Structure formats: structure tokens, C-alpha cells
């Protein structure tokens, strides 16, 4: 004979799930009426084997105070149950449990109703000769979690609870059984057959689900009365924001590689506003030195703290001190925006190594990584490995970051693409980690794109976005003829008359013989000299202005070098390397590290 406990608190050996099964086993043909705010399939599966012989089963679902939604109660409960079902693993056991529930619900002696008039606080499991009343909903948590508390009463209390309480709510409730069965039948475990079109739409939804959810959340934010955005975006730019945040959630970073003129800066500005202004989180912008002023103005315009680190500062030995001066507790940095991210394509450069160190050893020291947004119109400058090393920074050198996209090892994936000499094989990866559009794409897919323009009187109007028509011409020329003989003259000076003494300083060592290490160093210096001569010739071939800029930079460098030499100081090897790199990347400044002779 079953001797029930007075209290069921879901402690070890005293769970509601085990008690329900004991009662059902003791009296298989009993009636069972259940009142609950929630219901889930997994809870049913815990007692299903002992429900087959019940003479009748009634499930009364009602609204709980914690359900706050604009949807009707029925739609909200269906949404919650649907999410649970879709979240189940694709196992035979889960499939069997859902199909078993469908068959159970189809029985004539099984009824489900929904009480919508007001909150249904009470939870009860009413048998013929006993009743359980307490806090447990008909869910896995309710049947097993040890924060619940229920009391057990016998005969007369069971009759009273059924007739005077349960039946009163039951008669005022509406039928919910057909809707619940339809939901389960339409799930991936049900019997409904979907058309190819429906499967296609479902695939599109799953692909864009994160963006759709983000759009809904954005609408909710507007309902909360937050200030309007100060960043005026076109529709195609606003769509990009949703994609960026979905990539943040999935990979922690994204590469925005839109063509020049499509508003990468404005898109990044909106992301900075969302996180830096609306969420009041710390942000950091890393950009070339010449763009610092532009980014300072943009961040001021959205009332975000101007935490800006130049790429030259990022390459310096005191990069961490500079970062902490901007954000004292770097672990609080939520977002890093890197403009001209192609400058981080070389893993041997100081800026690449220091960026990796900043993010992984300092900002992420508490286990929480910042979001990373890379901006560049040219993610690949020379080879596909330029892209690889940028992606590696975003995913913290995790070569398995895209295993769910059927890329188990990113390094091997790039090796295979490189071997086949077919960059188009990067398409699937780029679709996941980057956003890349050109003007033709925008004109084709957003032909009516517009942006709001404020007139002097304050009135806003829609201004259609028009891209100017570009006329391309091919001009064939010979350098010798173009420069009227000066090209050869300048090339001869660069090749034969420039001494490049500063690249072979060890030749001027006062001691007669160089050590073996110094001989090797001198060899490297001479190699750098050759590289620089080549760079100057490339600039001359590019344009007179490009050549003039390089010469001006070189003159400035020599002026500084001469000044320091007169003080008995010398640029270190590291500074020399940074100087050469600065010419290749066309950076404005380089960090000068000095040491005494």
C-alpha cells in the first residue's frame, strides 16, 4: 500500500516525478487532473510509461505572473513549447517521446484546456484519493528541482480540490488540445510533410534567424523610450548592423570589407554608438595615426568616450601603458574597432603580436573576450594569407573556430585553397566571417536606397542615393617617354649614387673586424637597403606624387637620425625594421626607440 509523504520538496529520493509514477503504478486506472502554468514534453516523458491506463486525464494550463508578453496566452505557451521541441536533440528517444505525446493527446479521454481570464497561481495534481498542491509546474524543473515545495493531502481534500476549485476554472477555460497537437505535428518530429517551398523558407529563416531576432530586439529597445540614434544610415547600412551583431554572437568578430564609398565608417560608428552609448560599455578604436582626428570627431558626435589608439602606438613597446591610459581597466573593453585592418596581415609585425597580446592576455584575462570589428576595403593585399592572419586575430588563433561550417582546421583549409590557387574556394568562409558588397550589388539589391537629409529649416526629407557613373579609360604609356628621360636619370641616382649609409652602419664600426653575428646583421642591413631602393622605384612608377611623399618621409627620417647621431644616440634594429615597414604600408610615422652608444 502506498504511504505518501506529507511534503514533496524534490530533494534526493523525494521528487514529484518519482511520486507521480508511484501513485500511477499503484492505481493505473485512476483519474488525473493537472493544473499548471507551464508544460513541457520532457516532463511528460518522465511519467508517460505510467499514463497509458489512466481512465481520464485533464490538463489545465493558465497564465502565470512571470509571463509578460504582448501575445495571447495561447500563442505564448505554444511558442514556449515549440521552442522546447525544436531545441530537443535529434535522437530516437526524443522523437519517440514527442510522437508518444501526440498519440496520448489524441485519446478521447485526454483533454487540454487554457484558462485566460487572469493569473492561475495554483498548481495541483489531483488523483481520485489524493492531491498534490504546491509550487511545481508540469515541467522538468517543477518535477525535479529542489527549490519547489508541495504538500500531499488525501481523499476529502482531493475531492474538494477537484470539485470546488479545479472544475470551476475548467468550465471557464477554452479547448487547447487541437492547437497543441497541431504544434507537435508540425514540428520536426511530427507527421506533417513539408513542401519544397516551406523547406526553402525554413532554411532561409535559420540562416537569417539571428538578424531577425536582433531586429525584434531593436524594436523593443525603441519601445523603452531610449534617445534616437545620431547615426543616419541608409537601409543597406542598417541591415549590416544586424549582420555584424549576429557574427559577434557567433564568432566574437567580423570583417567589414565593403568597397570604398559604401560607409564602413558610418556602420562602425553605429556599432560604437550601440555599445558605447546605449549600453554604456567601454570601446576602443585602433586606426592609422592620420585617421585619429577623424575618429575623434566621429566618436564625439555620438557622445562616446574617445578611446583611440593609433596603429603606430599599437606597434610600440609601451602599447599596454597607452591602452590603460585610455581605459584603466582594460578587461572592461567590450568592443574593439580596427580601421584599415589589412595592416594587421603580418603575424611577424609588432602591431599584430601586440594586438593579440592585448586582447588575449589582458582584455580577456577574466575569460570574457571583446567583440572585434575589422574595417578594410582590401582584406587581401598580396596573398590569401593576409586574410588568414586577420581572421586569426578575430578568433584568437582558434583554428577550429569554423568546425560547424565544415572547416575543422582553418590553417589546413587555407593551405588547400592556396595549393589549388583558387581564392573563390574561400566563399563559404567569407560568407560567415565577413560582409563584402560593392556598388553594383547595392544598385541591384537596393535600387531605392535613400538616406534622410535634414534641411536648414529642420525638416527631414528622403534623398535617394545615387552613385556617380564611372568612365574607365585605358592609357598605354612608356615610363621613359612619360618622364622624358628623367626616369632613367632618377633610377640611376637611386641605384648607383644613394649611399644608404644608415642601412650599413656596421661598416663604420671603429673596430677592424666584425663578429660573426655582426656579419650576419650587416648582411640583413644590406638586404633592407635593396628593398628600400626597390620601394622608391615602385613609388616613382606609381606617380610623381607618391614618389615625392616617399622622398619627403625619407628626408624627415634622415634629419631625425642625424640629430640623434649628433647626440650620441642611435635607432635600434627594431626601429629600423619599423621604418622599412612604414614605407611599405605608407604609414605616416614610426616609433623611435633610442639607445645610447
ChimeraX attribute file (.defattr): number of C-alpha atoms within 10 A of each C-alpha:
attribute: neighborCount
match mode: 1-to-1
recipient: residues
	/A:1	4
	/A:2	10
	/A:3	6
	/A:4	14
	/A:5	11
	/A:6	12
	/A:7	16
	/A:8	24
	/A:9	22
	/A:10	23
	/A:11	14
	/A:12	9
	/A:13	10
	/A:14	15
	/A:15	20
	/A:16	27
	/A:17	20
	/A:18	15
	/A:19	20
	/A:20	19
	/A:21	18
	/A:22	16
	/A:23	18
	/A:24	21
	/A:25	16
	/A:26	13
	/A:27	17
	/A:28	16
	/A:29	16
	/A:30	20
	/A:31	19
	/A:32	20
	/A:33	22
	/A:34	21
	/A:35	28
	/A:36	24
	/A:37	24
	/A:38	20
	/A:39	21
	/A:40	18
	/A:41	21
	/A:42	19
	/A:43	18
	/A:44	19
	/A:45	17
	/A:46	17
	/A:47	17
	/A:48	16
	/A:49	13
	/A:50	18
	/A:51	21
	/A:52	13
	/A:53	14
	/A:54	16
	/A:55	13
	/A:56	17
	/A:57	21
	/A:58	18
	/A:59	21
	/A:60	27
	/A:61	29
	/A:62	26
	/A:63	23
	/A:64	16
	/A:65	11
	/A:66	8
	/A:67	14
	/A:68	10
	/A:69	9
	/A:70	8
	/A:71	11
	/A:72	11
	/A:73	20
	/A:74	19
	/A:75	13
	/A:76	16
	/A:77	22
	/A:78	19
	/A:79	14
	/A:80	14
	/A:81	19
	/A:82	18
	/A:83	12
	/A:84	13
	/A:85	21
	/A:86	13
	/A:87	9
	/A:88	14
	/A:89	10
	/A:90	11
	/A:91	8
	/A:92	9
	/A:93	10
	/A:94	17
	/A:95	16
	/A:96	13
	/A:97	17
	/A:98	23
	/A:99	16
	/A:100	15
	/A:101	16
	/A:102	20
	/A:103	10
	/A:104	18
	/A:105	18
	/A:106	13
	/A:107	11
	/A:108	9
	/A:109	13
	/A:110	17
	/A:111	19
	/A:112	21
	/A:113	23
	/A:114	24
	/A:115	23
	/A:116	17
	/A:117	12
	/A:118	10
	/A:119	14
	/A:120	18
	/A:121	14
	/A:122	17
	/A:123	23
	/A:124	25
	/A:125	25
	/A:126	27
	/A:127	23
	/A:128	17
	/A:129	16
	/A:130	18
	/A:131	26
	/A:132	26
	/A:133	20
	/A:134	20
	/A:135	19
	/A:136	29
	/A:137	23
	/A:138	26
	/A:139	20
	/A:140	19
	/A:141	16
	/A:142	23
	/A:143	23
	/A:144	20
	/A:145	17
	/A:146	16
	/A:147	12
	/A:148	19
	/A:149	18
	/A:150	19
	/A:151	15
	/A:152	19
	/A:153	17
	/A:154	16
	/A:155	12
	/A:156	13
	/A:157	16
	/A:158	21
	/A:159	18
	/A:160	13
	/A:161	19
	/A:162	22
	/A:163	11
	/A:164	10
	/A:165	12
	/A:166	20
	/A:167	15
	/A:168	12
	/A:169	19
	/A:170	20
	/A:171	10
	/A:172	12
	/A:173	18
	/A:174	14
	/A:175	14
	/A:176	18
	/A:177	17
	/A:178	13
	/A:179	14
	/A:180	20
	/A:181	18
	/A:182	14
	/A:183	17
	/A:184	23
	/A:185	17
	/A:186	15
	/A:187	16
	/A:188	15
	/A:189	20
	/A:190	16
	/A:191	12
	/A:192	12
	/A:193	11
	/A:194	11
	/A:195	9
	/A:196	9
	/A:197	9
	/A:198	11
	/A:199	12
	/A:200	12
	/A:201	12
	/A:202	13
	/A:203	12
	/A:204	11
	/A:205	13
	/A:206	12
	/A:207	11
	/A:208	15
	/A:209	14
	/A:210	18
	/A:211	21
	/A:212	16
	/A:213	13
	/A:214	17
	/A:215	15
	/A:216	11
	/A:217	12
	/A:218	12
	/A:219	11
	/A:220	11
	/A:221	13
	/A:222	11
	/A:223	9
	/A:224	8
	/A:225	8
	/A:226	9
	/A:227	9
	/A:228	7
	/A:229	13
	/A:230	12
	/A:231	16
	/A:232	14
	/A:233	18
	/A:234	20
	/A:235	13
	/A:236	14
	/A:237	18
	/A:238	15
	/A:239	14
	/A:240	17
	/A:241	20
	/A:242	20
	/A:243	20
	/A:244	25
	/A:245	20
	/A:246	21
	/A:247	23
	/A:248	18
	/A:249	11
	/A:250	14
	/A:251	17
	/A:252	20
	/A:253	28
	/A:254	26
	/A:255	26
	/A:256	25
	/A:257	21
	/A:258	19
	/A:259	15
	/A:260	13
	/A:261	11
	/A:262	19
	/A:263	14
	/A:264	21
	/A:265	17
	/A:266	17
	/A:267	23
	/A:268	23
	/A:269	21
	/A:270	23
	/A:271	20
	/A:272	28
	/A:273	23
	/A:274	17
	/A:275	16
	/A:276	23
	/A:277	19
	/A:278	15
	/A:279	11
	/A:280	13
	/A:281	17
	/A:282	24
	/A:283	26
	/A:284	24
	/A:285	22
	/A:286	24
	/A:287	24
	/A:288	20
	/A:289	17
	/A:290	13
	/A:291	14
	/A:292	18
	/A:293	10
	/A:294	11
	/A:295	20
	/A:296	16
	/A:297	12
	/A:298	18
	/A:299	21
	/A:300	11
	/A:301	13
	/A:302	18
	/A:303	15
	/A:304	22
	/A:305	19
	/A:306	18
	/A:307	19
	/A:308	26
	/A:309	20
	/A:310	20
	/A:311	29
	/A:312	21
	/A:313	23
	/A:314	24
	/A:315	19
	/A:316	21
	/A:317	14
	/A:318	11
	/A:319	21
	/A:320	18
	/A:321	11
	/A:322	17
	/A:323	19
	/A:324	13
	/A:325	12
	/A:326	18
	/A:327	18
	/A:328	12
	/A:329	13
	/A:330	21
	/A:331	21
	/A:332	17
	/A:333	21
	/A:334	21
	/A:335	23
	/A:336	21
	/A:337	22
	/A:338	25
	/A:339	24
	/A:340	19
	/A:341	24
	/A:342	21
	/A:343	22
	/A:344	24
	/A:345	25
	/A:346	17
	/A:347	17
	/A:348	9
	/A:349	15
	/A:350	20
	/A:351	23
	/A:352	21
	/A:353	16
	/A:354	21
	/A:355	19
	/A:356	18
	/A:357	17
	/A:358	19
	/A:359	23
	/A:360	19
	/A:361	14
	/A:362	16
	/A:363	19
	/A:364	18
	/A:365	13
	/A:366	11
	/A:367	11
	/A:368	14
	/A:369	21
	/A:370	23
	/A:371	21
	/A:372	24
	/A:373	26
	/A:374	26
	/A:375	25
	/A:376	21
	/A:377	22
	/A:378	17
	/A:379	27
	/A:380	15
	/A:381	13
	/A:382	10
	/A:383	12
	/A:384	19
	/A:385	18
	/A:386	19
	/A:387	23
	/A:388	19
	/A:389	19
	/A:390	24
	/A:391	25
	/A:392	18
	/A:393	23
	/A:394	22
	/A:395	19
	/A:396	17
	/A:397	16
	/A:398	14
	/A:399	17
	/A:400	15
	/A:401	18
	/A:402	17
	/A:403	11
	/A:404	8
	/A:405	11
	/A:406	12
	/A:407	17
	/A:408	14
	/A:409	14
	/A:410	21
	/A:411	18
	/A:412	12
	/A:413	18
	/A:414	19
	/A:415	13
	/A:416	13
	/A:417	16
	/A:418	16
	/A:419	9
	/A:420	10
	/A:421	11
	/A:422	11
	/A:423	12
	/A:424	9
	/A:425	15
	/A:426	15
	/A:427	10
	/A:428	12
	/A:429	15
	/A:430	15
	/A:431	10
	/A:432	16
	/A:433	22
	/A:434	23
	/A:435	17
	/A:436	16
	/A:437	15
	/A:438	14
	/A:439	14
	/A:440	11
	/A:441	11
	/A:442	16
	/A:443	14
	/A:444	9
	/A:445	11
	/A:446	14
	/A:447	13
	/A:448	13
	/A:449	17
	/A:450	17
	/A:451	15
	/A:452	14
	/A:453	14
	/A:454	12
	/A:455	9
	/A:456	7
	/A:457	6
	/A:458	8
	/A:459	9
	/A:460	12
	/A:461	12
	/A:462	11
	/A:463	14
	/A:464	14
	/A:465	15
	/A:466	11
	/A:467	12
	/A:468	6
	/A:469	6
	/A:470	6
	/A:471	5
	/A:472	6
	/A:473	6
	/A:474	5
	/A:475	5
	/A:476	6
	/A:477	8
	/A:478	8
	/A:479	14
	/A:480	12
	/A:481	10
	/A:482	10
	/A:483	14
	/A:484	11
	/A:485	11
	/A:486	13
	/A:487	17
	/A:488	13
	/A:489	13
	/A:490	15
	/A:491	16
	/A:492	12
	/A:493	12
	/A:494	17
	/A:495	14
	/A:496	9
	/A:497	10
	/A:498	10
	/A:499	12
	/A:500	16
	/A:501	13
	/A:502	16
	/A:503	19
	/A:504	19
	/A:505	12
	/A:506	17
	/A:507	16
	/A:508	10
	/A:509	10
	/A:510	8
	/A:511	8
	/A:512	7
	/A:513	10
	/A:514	15
	/A:515	8
	/A:516	9
	/A:517	9
	/A:518	13
	/A:519	14
	/A:520	11
	/A:521	16
	/A:522	18
	/A:523	15
	/A:524	14
	/A:525	22
	/A:526	16
	/A:527	13
	/A:528	18
	/A:529	19
	/A:530	14
	/A:531	13
	/A:532	19
	/A:533	15
	/A:534	15
	/A:535	17
	/A:536	21
	/A:537	16
	/A:538	13
	/A:539	17
	/A:540	19
	/A:541	14
	/A:542	11
	/A:543	10
	/A:544	11
	/A:545	11
	/A:546	16
	/A:547	18
	/A:548	14
	/A:549	15
	/A:550	19
	/A:551	14
	/A:552	12
	/A:553	18
	/A:554	15
	/A:555	12
	/A:556	12
	/A:557	15
	/A:558	13
	/A:559	12
	/A:560	14
	/A:561	17
	/A:562	15
	/A:563	13
	/A:564	16
	/A:565	14
	/A:566	10
	/A:567	11
	/A:568	11
	/A:569	16
	/A:570	19
	/A:571	19
	/A:572	14
	/A:573	13
	/A:574	14
	/A:575	17
	/A:576	19
	/A:577	15
	/A:578	22
	/A:579	18
	/A:580	17
	/A:581	15
	/A:582	17
	/A:583	19
	/A:584	14
	/A:585	10
	/A:586	13
	/A:587	17
	/A:588	14
	/A:589	18
	/A:590	22
	/A:591	18
	/A:592	17
	/A:593	15
	/A:594	14
	/A:595	11
	/A:596	11
	/A:597	9
